[in-house]
Amino acid sequence: MISAALNTSSAPFYLTNSVSQDTGSKPGQLDDLKQALTSNKADEPYTEEELALIAELKRRDREVRAHEQAHRAAAGPYASAPTFTYQKGPDGKNYAVGGEVQIDTSPIPGDPEATKRKADQIRAAANAPASPSAQDRAVAADAASMAIKAQMEIASQRREENSQTIDNTANNKLPNYLPDDQNPVLLDVTI
């Protein structure tokens, strides 16, 4: 089975300057989060940096899971379940920071029409997320190529079928649609 992996970046995600980065939080939201969460073993509150990292890891986790689920849903029977790469946050929880879905990209032997439908579905699956990755775009391009090859095979089969129909018509007598007792008889009359 040939397959392609549609994935989001699996490189660990780190905030380098979390205090100055905008995490999309509204004023007061970080304070609420800080009060709701307590951190390490000593039950100390999280630092601003840790809270910003947790918020960013949660955002990334949602983004990665939605991205991979979009591939999975669009690929249907040709896709595996998503697999994820995790990073542990300061709160001890694992957050998905990368992922992939394996997709069967092999042609369907002897059936170019089914292969074209499959290629179209693979291309749609590769482009399903809101922001396809470079790998996603490469899989979509390969699927487009597979669809073109299948379309060329379909056209070749149709030309062959049409050629055979024309040959059969030319080699055979025209069909006689009259009942046997009503067939006209041609007489060769010479004068």
BALOBA-1460 file (C-alpha; in Angstrom, 3 decimals):
// residues 191
<rec num="1" residu="m" x="0.000" y="0.000" z="0.000"/>
<rec num="2" residu="i" x="1.308" y="3.397" z="-0.924"/>
<rec num="3" residu="s" x="0.524" y="6.107" z="1.557"/>
<rec num="4" residu="a" x="1.230" y="9.718" z="2.245"/>
<rec num="5" residu="a" x="1.309" y="11.440" z="5.577"/>
<rec num="6" residu="l" x="-0.651" y="14.641" z="5.905"/>
<rec num="7" residu="n" x="0.741" y="16.412" z="8.893"/>
<rec num="8" residu="t" x="1.218" y="19.503" z="10.888"/>
<rec num="9" residu="s" x="4.663" y="20.356" z="12.073"/>
<rec num="10" residu="s" x="5.789" y="17.911" z="14.716"/>
<rec num="11" residu="a" x="8.637" y="20.088" z="15.946"/>
<rec num="12" residu="p" x="8.262" y="20.905" z="19.630"/>
<rec num="13" residu="f" x="6.554" y="24.207" z="20.190"/>
<rec num="14" residu="y" x="8.241" y="26.611" z="22.553"/>
<rec num="15" residu="l" x="7.473" y="30.166" z="23.452"/>
<rec num="16" residu="t" x="10.677" y="32.136" z="23.628"/>
<rec num="17" residu="n" x="9.249" y="35.420" z="24.801"/>
<rec num="18" residu="s" x="5.906" y="34.466" z="26.230"/>
<rec num="19" residu="v" x="5.308" y="37.650" z="28.203"/>
<rec num="20" residu="s" x="5.446" y="39.898" z="25.161"/>
<rec num="21" residu="q" x="3.552" y="37.536" z="22.835"/>
<rec num="22" residu="d" x="-0.148" y="38.052" z="22.322"/>
<rec num="23" residu="t" x="-1.927" y="34.849" z="23.319"/>
<rec num="24" residu="g" x="-5.290" y="36.197" z="22.317"/>
<rec num="25" residu="s" x="-6.282" y="36.594" z="25.973"/>
<rec num="26" residu="k" x="-8.538" y="39.403" z="27.045"/>
<rec num="27" residu="p" x="-7.518" y="41.643" z="29.970"/>
<rec num="28" residu="g" x="-8.148" y="39.828" z="33.214"/>
<rec num="29" residu="q" x="-8.347" y="36.421" z="31.529"/>
<rec num="30" residu="l" x="-4.768" y="35.564" z="32.497"/>
<rec num="31" residu="d" x="-5.456" y="36.576" z="36.066"/>
<rec num="32" residu="d" x="-8.530" y="34.324" z="36.157"/>
<rec num="33" residu="l" x="-6.520" y="31.463" z="34.685"/>
<rec num="34" residu="k" x="-3.710" y="32.097" z="37.151"/>
<rec num="35" residu="q" x="-6.093" y="31.930" z="40.090"/>
<rec num="36" residu="a" x="-7.807" y="28.813" z="38.784"/>
<rec num="37" residu="l" x="-4.572" y="26.927" z="38.258"/>
<rec num="38" residu="t" x="-1.893" y="26.109" z="40.716"/>
<rec num="39" residu="s" x="1.339" y="24.717" z="39.489"/>
<rec num="40" residu="n" x="4.080" y="22.619" z="40.818"/>
<rec num="41" residu="k" x="4.405" y="20.281" z="43.716"/>
<rec num="42" residu="a" x="4.640" y="23.135" z="46.212"/>
<rec num="43" residu="d" x="1.172" y="24.352" z="45.162"/>
<rec num="44" residu="e" x="2.651" y="27.616" z="43.966"/>
<rec num="45" residu="p" x="0.723" y="29.663" z="41.400"/>
<rec num="46" residu="y" x="1.906" y="29.589" z="37.801"/>
<rec num="47" residu="t" x="4.097" y="32.417" z="36.604"/>
<rec num="48" residu="e" x="2.913" y="34.720" z="33.848"/>
<rec num="49" residu="e" x="5.282" y="32.907" z="31.468"/>
<rec num="50" residu="e" x="3.894" y="29.494" z="32.418"/>
<rec num="51" residu="l" x="0.311" y="30.693" z="32.025"/>
<rec num="52" residu="a" x="1.113" y="32.141" z="28.615"/>
<rec num="53" residu="l" x="2.775" y="28.866" z="27.598"/>
<rec num="54" residu="i" x="-0.204" y="26.821" z="28.807"/>
<rec num="55" residu="a" x="-2.610" y="29.078" z="26.886"/>
<rec num="56" residu="e" x="-0.485" y="28.784" z="23.749"/>
<rec num="57" residu="l" x="-0.168" y="24.999" z="24.101"/>
<rec num="58" residu="k" x="-3.953" y="24.715" z="24.468"/>
<rec num="59" residu="r" x="-4.432" y="26.843" z="21.344"/>
<rec num="60" residu="r" x="-1.904" y="24.757" z="19.406"/>
<rec num="61" residu="d" x="-3.501" y="21.510" z="20.619"/>
<rec num="62" residu="r" x="-6.924" y="22.619" z="19.321"/>
<rec num="63" residu="e" x="-5.392" y="23.754" z="16.017"/>
<rec num="64" residu="v" x="-3.456" y="20.493" z="15.456"/>
<rec num="65" residu="r" x="-6.428" y="18.280" z="16.326"/>
<rec num="66" residu="a" x="-8.779" y="20.254" z="14.054"/>
<rec num="67" residu="h" x="-6.216" y="20.149" z="11.217"/>
<rec num="68" residu="e" x="-5.777" y="16.374" z="11.405"/>
<rec num="69" residu="q" x="-9.497" y="15.728" z="11.887"/>
<rec num="70" residu="a" x="-10.211" y="17.740" z="8.716"/>
<rec num="71" residu="h" x="-7.885" y="15.395" z="6.787"/>
<rec num="72" residu="r" x="-9.470" y="12.315" z="8.363"/>
<rec num="73" residu="a" x="-13.033" y="13.374" z="7.699"/>
<rec num="74" residu="a" x="-12.406" y="14.300" z="4.060"/>
<rec num="75" residu="a" x="-10.316" y="11.198" z="3.245"/>
<rec num="76" residu="g" x="-12.973" y="8.768" z="4.438"/>
<rec num="77" residu="p" x="-11.970" y="5.108" z="4.061"/>
<rec num="78" residu="y" x="-8.529" y="5.966" z="2.675"/>
<rec num="79" residu="a" x="-7.251" y="7.529" z="5.934"/>
<rec num="80" residu="s" x="-5.952" y="6.197" z="9.213"/>
<rec num="81" residu="a" x="-6.800" y="7.672" z="12.569"/>
<rec num="82" residu="p" x="-4.680" y="10.716" z="13.391"/>
<rec num="83" residu="t" x="-1.503" y="10.276" z="15.423"/>
<rec num="84" residu="f" x="-0.044" y="13.111" z="17.456"/>
<rec num="85" residu="t" x="3.253" y="14.364" z="18.803"/>
<rec num="86" residu="y" x="2.926" y="15.780" z="22.306"/>
<rec num="87" residu="q" x="4.675" y="18.334" z="24.469"/>
<rec num="88" residu="k" x="4.235" y="18.381" z="28.223"/>
<rec num="89" residu="g" x="3.164" y="21.757" z="29.574"/>
<rec num="90" residu="p" x="4.125" y="23.322" z="32.889"/>
<rec num="91" residu="d" x="0.855" y="21.953" z="34.264"/>
<rec num="92" residu="g" x="2.015" y="18.373" z="33.577"/>
<rec num="93" residu="k" x="-0.539" y="17.795" z="30.797"/>
<rec num="94" residu="n" x="0.381" y="16.621" z="27.302"/>
<rec num="95" residu="y" x="-0.612" y="18.912" z="24.439"/>
<rec num="96" residu="a" x="-0.646" y="17.915" z="20.763"/>
<rec num="97" residu="v" x="1.905" y="20.061" z="18.926"/>
<rec num="98" residu="g" x="2.072" y="18.018" z="15.705"/>
<rec num="99" residu="g" x="0.208" y="15.224" z="14.025"/>
<rec num="100" residu="e" x="-0.375" y="13.199" z="10.910"/>
<rec num="101" residu="v" x="-2.943" y="11.116" z="9.099"/>
<rec num="102" residu="q" x="-1.772" y="8.302" z="6.833"/>
<rec num="103" residu="i" x="-3.663" y="8.188" z="3.520"/>
<rec num="104" residu="d" x="-3.629" y="5.315" z="1.034"/>
<rec num="105" residu="t" x="-2.570" y="6.926" z="-2.260"/>
<rec num="106" residu="s" x="-2.322" y="3.791" z="-4.397"/>
<rec num="107" residu="p" x="-4.347" y="3.612" z="-7.630"/>
<rec num="108" residu="i" x="-7.180" y="1.099" z="-7.883"/>
<rec num="109" residu="p" x="-5.904" y="-1.554" z="-10.313"/>
<rec num="110" residu="g" x="-7.963" y="-2.022" z="-13.457"/>
<rec num="111" residu="d" x="-10.476" y="0.707" z="-12.632"/>
<rec num="112" residu="p" x="-9.379" y="4.170" z="-13.785"/>
<rec num="113" residu="e" x="-12.753" y="5.722" z="-12.964"/>
<rec num="114" residu="a" x="-12.517" y="4.539" z="-9.343"/>
<rec num="115" residu="t" x="-8.880" y="5.690" z="-9.272"/>
<rec num="116" residu="k" x="-9.935" y="9.159" z="-10.445"/>
<rec num="117" residu="r" x="-12.642" y="9.364" z="-7.765"/>
<rec num="118" residu="k" x="-10.112" y="8.256" z="-5.145"/>
<rec num="119" residu="a" x="-7.528" y="10.805" z="-6.363"/>
<rec num="120" residu="d" x="-10.148" y="13.566" z="-6.189"/>
<rec num="121" residu="q" x="-11.005" y="12.548" z="-2.617"/>
<rec num="122" residu="i" x="-7.313" y="12.458" z="-1.626"/>
<rec num="123" residu="r" x="-6.791" y="15.932" z="-3.084"/>
<rec num="124" residu="a" x="-9.822" y="17.219" z="-1.180"/>
<rec num="125" residu="a" x="-8.505" y="15.610" z="2.030"/>
<rec num="126" residu="a" x="-5.074" y="17.182" z="1.576"/>
<rec num="127" residu="n" x="-6.636" y="20.611" z="1.121"/>
<rec num="128" residu="a" x="-9.317" y="20.184" z="3.815"/>
<rec num="129" residu="p" x="-7.652" y="22.100" z="6.675"/>
<rec num="130" residu="a" x="-7.947" y="25.858" z="6.774"/>
<rec num="131" residu="s" x="-4.153" y="26.181" z="6.429"/>
<rec num="132" residu="p" x="-2.672" y="23.232" z="4.492"/>
<rec num="133" residu="s" x="0.999" y="22.538" z="5.248"/>
<rec num="134" residu="a" x="3.700" y="22.164" z="2.587"/>
<rec num="135" residu="q" x="3.342" y="18.369" z="2.924"/>
<rec num="136" residu="d" x="-0.432" y="18.700" z="2.464"/>
<rec num="137" residu="r" x="0.087" y="20.693" z="-0.741"/>
<rec num="138" residu="a" x="2.581" y="18.094" z="-2.035"/>
<rec num="139" residu="v" x="0.068" y="15.273" z="-1.434"/>
<rec num="140" residu="a" x="-2.629" y="17.329" z="-3.194"/>
<rec num="141" residu="a" x="-0.310" y="17.801" z="-6.202"/>
<rec num="142" residu="d" x="0.450" y="14.057" z="-6.323"/>
<rec num="143" residu="a" x="-3.280" y="13.305" z="-6.165"/>
<rec num="144" residu="a" x="-3.939" y="15.754" z="-9.024"/>
<rec num="145" residu="s" x="-1.294" y="13.938" z="-11.081"/>
<rec num="146" residu="m" x="-2.921" y="10.595" z="-10.245"/>
<rec num="147" residu="a" x="-6.312" y="11.973" z="-11.350"/>
<rec num="148" residu="i" x="-4.862" y="13.201" z="-14.668"/>
<rec num="149" residu="k" x="-3.293" y="9.791" z="-15.381"/>
<rec num="150" residu="a" x="-6.587" y="8.075" z="-14.575"/>
<rec num="151" residu="q" x="-8.487" y="10.517" z="-16.824"/>
<rec num="152" residu="m" x="-6.062" y="9.789" z="-19.668"/>
<rec num="153" residu="e" x="-6.626" y="6.050" z="-19.193"/>
<rec num="154" residu="i" x="-10.408" y="6.577" z="-19.213"/>
<rec num="155" residu="a" x="-10.150" y="8.576" z="-22.454"/>
<rec num="156" residu="s" x="-7.949" y="5.883" z="-24.013"/>
<rec num="157" residu="q" x="-10.462" y="3.173" z="-23.074"/>
<rec num="158" residu="r" x="-13.321" y="5.193" z="-24.571"/>
<rec num="159" residu="r" x="-11.398" y="5.764" z="-27.807"/>
<rec num="160" residu="e" x="-10.748" y="2.039" z="-28.022"/>
<rec num="161" residu="e" x="-14.412" y="1.224" z="-27.378"/>
<rec num="162" residu="n" x="-15.537" y="3.748" z="-30.027"/>
<rec num="163" residu="s" x="-13.025" y="2.363" z="-32.505"/>
<rec num="164" residu="q" x="-14.329" y="-1.160" z="-31.975"/>
<rec num="165" residu="t" x="-17.923" y="-0.009" z="-32.423"/>
<rec num="166" residu="i" x="-17.057" y="1.695" z="-35.711"/>
<rec num="167" residu="d" x="-15.143" y="-1.372" z="-36.919"/>
<rec num="168" residu="n" x="-18.037" y="-3.688" z="-36.020"/>
<rec num="169" residu="t" x="-20.523" y="-1.497" z="-37.847"/>
<rec num="170" residu="a" x="-18.351" y="-1.261" z="-40.952"/>
<rec num="171" residu="n" x="-17.642" y="-4.989" z="-41.085"/>
<rec num="172" residu="n" x="-21.212" y="-6.110" z="-40.584"/>
<rec num="173" residu="k" x="-24.231" y="-5.718" z="-42.792"/>
<rec num="174" residu="l" x="-26.765" y="-3.222" z="-41.654"/>
<rec num="175" residu="p" x="-29.310" y="-4.868" z="-39.438"/>
<rec num="176" residu="n" x="-32.590" y="-5.955" z="-41.000"/>
<rec num="177" residu="y" x="-35.469" y="-4.760" z="-38.892"/>
<rec num="178" residu="l" x="-38.277" y="-6.252" z="-40.992"/>
<rec num="179" residu="p" x="-39.814" y="-9.625" z="-40.156"/>
<rec num="180" residu="d" x="-38.612" y="-12.422" z="-42.417"/>
<rec num="181" residu="d" x="-41.883" y="-12.644" z="-44.362"/>
<rec num="182" residu="q" x="-41.780" y="-8.917" z="-45.161"/>
<rec num="183" residu="n" x="-38.201" y="-8.636" z="-46.343"/>
<rec num="184" residu="p" x="-38.092" y="-7.185" z="-49.815"/>
<rec num="185" residu="v" x="-36.517" y="-9.345" z="-52.400"/>
<rec num="186" residu="l" x="-34.183" y="-7.752" z="-54.845"/>
<rec num="187" residu="l" x="-34.280" y="-9.239" z="-58.285"/>
<rec num="188" residu="d" x="-31.597" y="-8.787" z="-60.811"/>
<rec num="189" residu="v" x="-33.469" y="-7.929" z="-63.935"/>
<rec num="190" residu="t" x="-31.521" y="-7.256" z="-67.062"/>
<rec num="191" residu="i" x="-33.137" y="-6.173" z="-70.212"/>
